[in-house]
Amino acid sequence: MKKFILYISIPLMLAMLACTDYSGEIESAYDEFKETAGNEVKNPCGDAFWCFEQGSASINGGVSWYSYSDASDGGESKFTWQDGSSEANFESLIKAYSTIAGSYQLGPKIKRGNDYILPYLAIGFEFDNVLDATPWGGLCVSYKSTTPLRFMVAFVGEENHNYDRPRYILPETFSASTLNLPWSEFSLGGWSKNPVDINQALTIAQKIEFQFARPDSEENASFELFSVGPLGTCK
């Protein structure tokens, strides 16, 4: 009887300690992984946020994949996914095809007042909590793309900096490639009149996004994603 009581109390104590340690604090993704390290079902992605071996749209330490377009700004850009649809159901797509893959068509430049904005499309995922991303050391990605694409960290309050985010321009690659990118490789686009400090932005990370936006509009290209995670965790 005593052994049974002890077996129950250990996870309860760990849960209480976890709540105490992180209450009111910004958590890192590694803290999230450590809290679930005792789960009976082993995550095939290890410490990565997502990989195709997982077989679902779920994100480790976050919610599932999403996509958006420039339609809200009056744009005409659109995705075409593996099943031929223009609206992504990532859970169904990943279960059917394993990876996230598709093509995209950027529309013409979008008129805004006396100026124009570039057409755009994006896919990404949001974390469960605002995270301090600096302990990750950077990001890794395994992918294919017929054109360069922006690999970005969205952060809390980015609207105050004209959405000028820490980013790395992934080069085109026609075969699956894995890149490990330390934070020193990330930079800002430079269009904000109120630029953010990258080191500060990384302490309040909220989302990871891949954005398709090019100076030459009406571009057509294809891409495929296999894995995304902290530095060194992509297979």
Phi and psi restraints in degrees (value plus and minus 20) as a CYANA .aco file:
   2 LYS   PHI     -85.9   -45.9
   2 LYS   PSI     -58.6   -18.6
   3 LYS   PHI     -84.1   -44.1
   3 LYS   PSI     -57.8   -17.8
   4 PHE   PHI     -84.8   -44.8
   4 PHE   PSI     -61.3   -21.3
   5 ILE   PHI     -84.7   -44.7
   5 ILE   PSI     -61.1   -21.1
   6 LEU   PHI     -84.6   -44.6
   6 LEU   PSI     -58.7   -18.7
   7 TYR   PHI     -82.8   -42.8
   7 TYR   PSI     -58.2   -18.2
   8 ILE   PHI     -93.9   -53.9
   8 ILE   PSI     -57.1   -17.1
   9 SER   PHI     -92.3   -52.3
   9 SER   PSI     -48.4    -8.4
  10 ILE   PHI     -82.5   -42.5
  10 ILE   PSI     -72.5   -32.5
  11 PRO   PHI     -84.0   -44.0
  11 PRO   PSI     -51.3   -11.3
  12 LEU   PHI     -85.4   -45.4
  12 LEU   PSI     -61.4   -21.4
  13 MET   PHI     -83.8   -43.8
  13 MET   PSI     -62.0   -22.0
  14 LEU   PHI     -83.2   -43.2
  14 LEU   PSI     -59.6   -19.6
  15 ALA   PHI     -84.3   -44.3
  15 ALA   PSI     -60.0   -20.0
  16 MET   PHI     -85.5   -45.5
  16 MET   PSI     -61.4   -21.4
  17 LEU   PHI     -84.8   -44.8
  17 LEU   PSI     -59.1   -19.1
  18 ALA   PHI     -83.2   -43.2
  18 ALA   PSI     -62.6   -22.6
  19 CYS   PHI     -84.2   -44.2
  19 CYS   PSI     -59.4   -19.4
  20 THR   PHI     -87.7   -47.7
  20 THR   PSI     -63.1   -23.1
  21 ASP   PHI     -84.1   -44.1
  21 ASP   PSI     -57.6   -17.6
  22 TYR   PHI    -126.9   -86.9
  22 TYR   PSI     -21.8    18.2
  23 SER   PHI     -80.2   -40.2
  23 SER   PSI     100.8   140.8
  24 GLY   PHI      56.6    96.6
  24 GLY   PSI     -13.2    26.8
  25 GLU   PHI    -133.7   -93.7
  25 GLU   PSI     137.4   177.4
  26 ILE   PHI     -99.1   -59.1
  26 ILE   PSI     109.1   149.1
  27 GLU   PHI    -119.1   -79.1
  27 GLU   PSI     130.7   170.7
  28 SER   PHI    -114.4   -74.4
  28 SER   PSI     140.2   180.2
  29 ALA   PHI     -81.3   -41.3
  29 ALA   PSI     -54.6   -14.6
  30 TYR   PHI     -84.9   -44.9
  30 TYR   PSI     -54.7   -14.7
  31 ASP   PHI     -82.1   -42.1
  31 ASP   PSI     -60.7   -20.7
  32 GLU   PHI     -81.4   -41.4
  32 GLU   PSI     -64.3   -24.3
  33 PHE   PHI     -84.9   -44.9
  33 PHE   PSI     -59.9   -19.9
  34 LYS   PHI     -84.4   -44.4
  34 LYS   PSI     -55.7   -15.7
  35 GLU   PHI     -84.9   -44.9
  35 GLU   PSI     -48.0    -8.0
  36 THR   PHI    -126.6   -86.6
  36 THR   PSI      -8.9    31.1
  37 ALA   PHI     -84.3   -44.3
  37 ALA   PSI     -43.3    -3.3
  38 GLY   PHI    -107.6   -67.6
  38 GLY   PSI     -16.1    23.9
  39 ASN   PHI     -80.2   -40.2
  39 ASN   PSI     125.5   165.5
  40 GLU   PHI     -89.7   -49.7
  40 GLU   PSI     -53.7   -13.7
  41 VAL   PHI    -107.4   -67.4
  41 VAL   PSI      96.0   136.0
  42 LYS   PHI     -96.2   -56.2
  42 LYS   PSI     113.9   153.9
  43 ASN   PHI     -98.1   -58.1
  43 ASN   PSI     101.5   141.5
  44 PRO   PHI     -86.0   -46.0
  44 PRO   PSI     -35.8     4.2
  45 CYS   PHI    -108.7   -68.7
  45 CYS   PSI     -22.9    17.1
  46 GLY   PHI      41.2    81.2
  46 GLY   PSI    -147.1  -107.1
  47 ASP   PHI    -113.7   -73.7
  47 ASP   PSI     -13.6    26.4
  48 ALA   PHI     -91.5   -51.5
  48 ALA   PSI     136.9   176.9
  49 PHE   PHI     -92.1   -52.1
  49 PHE   PSI     -58.4   -18.4
  50 TRP   PHI    -177.7  -137.7
  50 TRP   PSI     126.7   166.7
  51 CYS   PHI    -169.2  -129.2
  51 CYS   PSI     138.0   178.0
  52 PHE   PHI     -86.3   -46.3
  52 PHE   PSI     -45.0    -5.0
  53 GLU   PHI     -83.7   -43.7
  53 GLU   PSI     -39.6     0.4
  54 GLN   PHI     -87.5   -47.5
  54 GLN   PSI     -50.7   -10.7
  55 GLY   PHI      54.2    94.2
  55 GLY   PSI      -5.2    34.8
  56 SER   PHI    -169.3  -129.3
  56 SER   PSI     152.9   192.9
  57 ALA   PHI    -108.8   -68.8
  57 ALA   PSI     -19.0    21.0
  58 SER   PHI     -86.6   -46.6
  58 SER   PSI     126.1   166.1
  59 ILE   PHI    -132.0   -92.0
  59 ILE   PSI     112.3   152.3
  60 ASN   PHI     -87.5   -47.5
  60 ASN   PSI      96.7   136.7
  61 GLY   PHI      60.3   100.3
  61 GLY   PSI      -7.5    32.5
  62 GLY   PHI    -174.3  -134.3
  62 GLY   PSI    -189.8  -149.8
  63 VAL   PHI    -122.6   -82.6
  63 VAL   PSI    -197.0  -157.0
  64 SER   PHI     -96.9   -56.9
  64 SER   PSI     154.4   194.4
  65 TRP   PHI     -84.0   -44.0
  65 TRP   PSI     131.5   171.5
  66 TYR   PHI    -161.0  -121.0
  66 TYR   PSI     148.5   188.5
  67 SER   PHI    -162.3  -122.3
  67 SER   PSI     137.7   177.7
  68 TYR   PHI    -172.3  -132.3
  68 TYR   PSI     144.8   184.8
  69 SER   PHI    -153.6  -113.6
  69 SER   PSI    -199.8  -159.8
  70 ASP   PHI    -104.5   -64.5
  70 ASP   PSI      -6.8    33.2
  71 ALA   PHI     -78.4   -38.4
  71 ALA   PSI     -55.4   -15.4
  72 SER   PHI     -86.3   -46.3
  72 SER   PSI     -40.1    -0.1
  73 ASP   PHI    -119.5   -79.5
  73 ASP   PSI     -11.1    28.9
  74 GLY   PHI      67.5   107.5
  74 GLY   PSI      -6.7    33.3
  75 GLY   PHI    -102.4   -62.4
  75 GLY   PSI     151.1   191.1
  76 GLU   PHI    -141.1  -101.1
  76 GLU   PSI      -8.3    31.7
  77 SER   PHI     -90.0   -50.0
  77 SER   PSI     128.9   168.9
  78 LYS   PHI    -173.8  -133.8
  78 LYS   PSI     132.2   172.2
  79 PHE   PHI    -113.2   -73.2
  79 PHE   PSI     136.0   176.0
  80 THR   PHI    -150.7  -110.7
  80 THR   PSI      98.1   138.1
  81 TRP   PHI    -111.2   -71.2
  81 TRP   PSI     157.8   197.8
  82 GLN   PHI     -75.3   -35.3
  82 GLN   PSI     -54.8   -14.8
  83 ASP   PHI    -108.1   -68.1
  83 ASP   PSI     -13.9    26.1
  84 GLY   PHI      69.8   109.8
  84 GLY   PSI     -23.3    16.7
  85 SER   PHI    -101.6   -61.6
  85 SER   PSI     139.0   179.0
  86 SER   PHI    -121.1   -81.1
  86 SER   PSI     -33.6     6.4
  87 GLU   PHI    -130.7   -90.7
  87 GLU   PSI     102.7   142.7
  88 ALA   PHI    -103.6   -63.6
  88 ALA   PSI     107.4   147.4
  89 ASN   PHI    -127.5   -87.5
  89 ASN   PSI      70.2   110.2
  90 PHE   PHI     -81.7   -41.7
  90 PHE   PSI     -54.8   -14.8
  91 GLU   PHI     -81.7   -41.7
  91 GLU   PSI     -66.8   -26.8
  92 SER   PHI     -88.3   -48.3
  92 SER   PSI     -61.3   -21.3
  93 LEU   PHI     -82.8   -42.8
  93 LEU   PSI     -65.2   -25.2
  94 ILE   PHI     -89.2   -49.2
  94 ILE   PSI     -57.7   -17.7
  95 LYS   PHI     -85.2   -45.2
  95 LYS   PSI     -55.5   -15.5
  96 ALA   PHI    -102.3   -62.3
  96 ALA   PSI     -56.4   -16.4
  97 TYR   PHI    -141.3  -101.3
  97 TYR   PSI     -20.8    19.2
  98 SER   PHI      52.3    92.3
  98 SER   PSI     -79.5   -39.5
  99 THR   PHI    -109.5   -69.5
  99 THR   PSI     152.6   192.6
 100 ILE   PHI    -120.2   -80.2
 100 ILE   PSI      95.7   135.7
 101 ALA   PHI    -165.9  -125.9
 101 ALA   PSI     133.2   173.2
 102 GLY   PHI     157.0   197.0
 102 GLY   PSI    -192.7  -152.7
 103 SER   PHI    -146.5  -106.5
 103 SER   PSI     146.4   186.4
 104 TYR   PHI    -163.8  -123.8
 104 TYR   PSI     134.1   174.1
 105 GLN   PHI    -147.5  -107.5
 105 GLN   PSI      95.3   135.3
 106 LEU   PHI    -102.4   -62.4
 106 LEU   PSI     114.4   154.4
 107 GLY   PHI    -100.2   -60.2
 107 GLY   PSI    -192.8  -152.8
 108 PRO   PHI     -91.0   -51.0
 108 PRO   PSI     146.2   186.2
 109 LYS   PHI     -77.6   -37.6
 109 LYS   PSI     129.5   169.5
 110 ILE   PHI    -124.6   -84.6
 110 ILE   PSI     105.7   145.7
 111 LYS   PHI     -91.3   -51.3
 111 LYS   PSI     108.7   148.7
 112 ARG   PHI    -158.2  -118.2
 112 ARG   PSI      81.7   121.7
 113 GLY   PHI      43.5    83.5
 113 GLY   PSI    -145.4  -105.4
 114 ASN   PHI    -113.8   -73.8
 114 ASN   PSI     -11.8    28.2
 115 ASP   PHI    -148.8  -108.8
 115 ASP   PSI    -197.3  -157.3
 116 TYR   PHI    -149.8  -109.8
 116 TYR   PSI     131.8   171.8
 117 ILE   PHI    -137.9   -97.9
 117 ILE   PSI     134.1   174.1
 118 LEU   PHI     -93.8   -53.8
 118 LEU   PSI     126.2   166.2
 119 PRO   PHI     -86.3   -46.3
 119 PRO   PSI     135.0   175.0
 120 TYR   PHI    -176.0  -136.0
 120 TYR   PSI     137.3   177.3
 121 LEU   PHI    -164.4  -124.4
 121 LEU   PSI     136.2   176.2
 122 ALA   PHI    -176.1  -136.1
 122 ALA   PSI     132.1   172.1
 123 ILE   PHI    -150.6  -110.6
 123 ILE   PSI     135.5   175.5
 124 GLY   PHI    -199.1  -159.1
 124 GLY   PSI    -190.6  -150.6
 125 PHE   PHI    -167.0  -127.0
 125 PHE   PSI     133.8   173.8
 126 GLU   PHI    -130.6   -90.6
 126 GLU   PSI     123.5   163.5
 127 PHE   PHI    -100.3   -60.3
 127 PHE   PSI     138.1   178.1
 128 ASP   PHI     -83.6   -43.6
 128 ASP   PSI     -54.6   -14.6
 129 ASN   PHI    -152.4  -112.4
 129 ASN   PSI     141.7   181.7
 130 VAL   PHI     -89.0   -49.0
 130 VAL   PSI     110.9   150.9
 131 LEU   PHI    -139.1   -99.1
 131 LEU   PSI     129.1   169.1
 132 ASP   PHI    -108.0   -68.0
 132 ASP   PSI      86.1   126.1
 133 ALA   PHI    -105.3   -65.3
 133 ALA   PSI     -27.9    12.1
 134 THR   PHI     -80.8   -40.8
 134 THR   PSI     -55.4   -15.4
 135 PRO   PHI     -85.5   -45.5
 135 PRO   PSI     -37.1     2.9
 136 TRP   PHI     -87.0   -47.0
 136 TRP   PSI     -45.7    -5.7
 137 GLY   PHI      61.8   101.8
 137 GLY   PSI     -31.5     8.5
 138 GLY   PHI     128.4   168.4
 138 GLY   PSI    -179.9  -139.9
 139 LEU   PHI    -152.1  -112.1
 139 LEU   PSI     137.7   177.7
 140 CYS   PHI    -147.3  -107.3
 140 CYS   PSI     138.0   178.0
 141 VAL   PHI    -172.6  -132.6
 141 VAL   PSI     122.4   162.4
 142 SER   PHI    -138.2   -98.2
 142 SER   PSI     104.2   144.2
 143 TYR   PHI    -180.9  -140.9
 143 TYR   PSI     152.8   192.8
 144 LYS   PHI    -155.7  -115.7
 144 LYS   PSI     126.3   166.3
 145 SER   PHI    -180.3  -140.3
 145 SER   PSI     117.4   157.4
 146 THR   PHI    -104.3   -64.3
 146 THR   PSI     -25.1    14.9
 147 THR   PHI    -161.7  -121.7
 147 THR   PSI     142.4   182.4
 148 PRO   PHI     -82.2   -42.2
 148 PRO   PSI     131.3   171.3
 149 LEU   PHI    -163.7  -123.7
 149 LEU   PSI     134.4   174.4
 150 ARG   PHI    -105.6   -65.6
 150 ARG   PSI     108.6   148.6
 151 PHE   PHI    -129.5   -89.5
 151 PHE   PSI      91.8   131.8
 152 MET   PHI    -150.1  -110.1
 152 MET   PSI     133.5   173.5
 153 VAL   PHI    -129.6   -89.6
 153 VAL   PSI      94.1   134.1
 154 ALA   PHI    -106.3   -66.3
 154 ALA   PSI     123.1   163.1
 155 PHE   PHI    -154.2  -114.2
 155 PHE   PSI     144.3   184.3
 156 VAL   PHI     -84.7   -44.7
 156 VAL   PSI     111.9   151.9
 157 GLY   PHI      61.1   101.1
 157 GLY   PSI      -5.6    34.4
 158 GLU   PHI     -85.0   -45.0
 158 GLU   PSI     -40.9    -0.9
 159 GLU   PHI     -83.0   -43.0
 159 GLU   PSI     -44.6    -4.6
 160 ASN   PHI     -95.2   -55.2
 160 ASN   PSI     -28.8    11.2
 161 HIS   PHI    -142.3  -102.3
 161 HIS   PSI       5.8    45.8
 162 ASN   PHI      36.1    76.1
 162 ASN   PSI      14.1    54.1
 163 TYR   PHI      36.2    76.2
 163 TYR   PSI      11.8    51.8
 164 ASP   PHI    -106.0   -66.0
 164 ASP   PSI      75.3   115.3
 165 ARG   PHI    -120.0   -80.0
 165 ARG   PSI     138.0   178.0
 166 PRO   PHI     -79.4   -39.4
 166 PRO   PSI     110.1   150.1
 167 ARG   PHI    -171.1  -131.1
 167 ARG   PSI     140.3   180.3
 168 TYR   PHI    -153.5  -113.5
 168 TYR   PSI     114.8   154.8
 169 ILE   PHI    -107.3   -67.3
 169 ILE   PSI      87.1   127.1
 170 LEU   PHI     -91.3   -51.3
 170 LEU   PSI     110.9   150.9
 171 PRO   PHI     -95.3   -55.3
 171 PRO   PSI     138.8   178.8
 172 GLU   PHI     -85.3   -45.3
 172 GLU   PSI     124.7   164.7
 173 THR   PHI    -173.3  -133.3
 173 THR   PSI     109.8   149.8
 174 PHE   PHI    -114.8   -74.8
 174 PHE   PSI     -21.3    18.7
 175 SER   PHI    -148.5  -108.5
 175 SER   PSI     137.0   177.0
 176 ALA   PHI     -77.9   -37.9
 176 ALA   PSI     106.3   146.3
 177 SER   PHI    -150.4  -110.4
 177 SER   PSI     122.2   162.2
 178 THR   PHI    -133.8   -93.8
 178 THR   PSI     105.2   145.2
 179 LEU   PHI    -136.4   -96.4
 179 LEU   PSI     116.3   156.3
 180 ASN   PHI    -129.2   -89.2
 180 ASN   PSI      97.5   137.5
 181 LEU   PHI    -140.2  -100.2
 181 LEU   PSI      83.4   123.4
 182 PRO   PHI     -85.5   -45.5
 182 PRO   PSI     138.3   178.3
 183 TRP   PHI     -78.2   -38.2
 183 TRP   PSI     -46.8    -6.8
 184 SER   PHI     -84.3   -44.3
 184 SER   PSI     -37.1     2.9
 185 GLU   PHI    -105.2   -65.2
 185 GLU   PSI     -30.8     9.2
 186 PHE   PHI    -109.0   -69.0
 186 PHE   PSI     126.5   166.5
 187 SER   PHI    -165.7  -125.7
 187 SER   PSI     153.1   193.1
 188 LEU   PHI    -113.8   -73.8
 188 LEU   PSI     137.4   177.4
 189 GLY   PHI     -89.9   -49.9
 189 GLY   PSI     -48.1    -8.1
 190 GLY   PHI      69.7   109.7
 190 GLY   PSI      -9.6    30.4
 191 TRP   PHI    -113.4   -73.4
 191 TRP   PSI     -29.7    10.3
 192 SER   PHI    -101.6   -61.6
 192 SER   PSI     118.2   158.2
 193 LYS   PHI    -100.4   -60.4
 193 LYS   PSI     -28.2    11.8
 194 ASN   PHI    -149.8  -109.8
 194 ASN   PSI      48.3    88.3
 195 PRO   PHI     -83.3   -43.3
 195 PRO   PSI     123.3   163.3
 196 VAL   PHI    -105.0   -65.0
 196 VAL   PSI     134.7   174.7
 197 ASP   PHI    -100.8   -60.8
 197 ASP   PSI     100.4   140.4
 198 ILE   PHI     -77.7   -37.7
 198 ILE   PSI     -62.2   -22.2
 199 ASN   PHI     -80.8   -40.8
 199 ASN   PSI     -56.4   -16.4
 200 GLN   PHI     -91.2   -51.2
 200 GLN   PSI     -62.2   -22.2
 201 ALA   PHI     -78.5   -38.5
 201 ALA   PSI     -57.8   -17.8
 202 LEU   PHI     -89.8   -49.8
 202 LEU   PSI     -39.0     1.0
 203 THR   PHI    -102.4   -62.4
 203 THR   PSI     -28.1    11.9
 204 ILE   PHI    -150.8  -110.8
 204 ILE   PSI      25.7    65.7
 205 ALA   PHI     -89.5   -49.5
 205 ALA   PSI     121.4   161.4
 206 GLN   PHI    -146.5  -106.5
 206 GLN   PSI     -54.0   -14.0
 207 LYS   PHI    -166.5  -126.5
 207 LYS   PSI     138.6   178.6
 208 ILE   PHI    -137.1   -97.1
 208 ILE   PSI     110.1   150.1
 209 GLU   PHI    -154.5  -114.5
 209 GLU   PSI     131.1   171.1
 210 PHE   PHI    -132.6   -92.6
 210 PHE   PSI     100.3   140.3
 211 GLN   PHI    -135.8   -95.8
 211 GLN   PSI     115.3   155.3
 212 PHE   PHI    -126.6   -86.6
 212 PHE   PSI      84.5   124.5
 213 ALA   PHI    -175.5  -135.5
 213 ALA   PSI      99.4   139.4
 214 ARG   PHI    -149.7  -109.7
 214 ARG   PSI     130.5   170.5
 215 PRO   PHI     -80.1   -40.1
 215 PRO   PSI     -55.9   -15.9
 216 ASP   PHI    -107.6   -67.6
 216 ASP   PSI      90.7   130.7
 217 SER   PHI     -95.9   -55.9
 217 SER   PSI     153.6   193.6
 218 GLU   PHI      36.8    76.8
 218 GLU   PSI      22.0    62.0
 219 GLU   PHI    -110.7   -70.7
 219 GLU   PSI     123.9   163.9
 220 ASN   PHI    -140.9  -100.9
 220 ASN   PSI     110.6   150.6
 221 ALA   PHI    -176.4  -136.4
 221 ALA   PSI     152.1   192.1
 222 SER   PHI    -152.5  -112.5
 222 SER   PSI     140.7   180.7
 223 PHE   PHI    -174.6  -134.6
 223 PHE   PSI     145.4   185.4
 224 GLU   PHI    -174.3  -134.3
 224 GLU   PSI     115.9   155.9
 225 LEU   PHI    -136.0   -96.0
 225 LEU   PSI     117.3   157.3
 226 PHE   PHI    -137.3   -97.3
 226 PHE   PSI     -51.7   -11.7
 227 SER   PHI    -183.7  -143.7
 227 SER   PSI     125.2   165.2
 228 VAL   PHI    -162.7  -122.7
 228 VAL   PSI     117.3   157.3
 229 GLY   PHI    -194.1  -154.1
 229 GLY   PSI    -199.2  -159.2
 230 PRO   PHI     -79.9   -39.9
 230 PRO   PSI     141.2   181.2
 231 LEU   PHI     -68.7   -28.7
 231 LEU   PSI     107.5   147.5
 232 GLY   PHI      62.8   102.8
 232 GLY   PSI     -14.4    25.6
 233 THR   PHI    -123.8   -83.8
 233 THR   PSI     -25.4    14.6
 234 CYS   PHI    -101.8   -61.8
 234 CYS   PSI     120.3   160.3
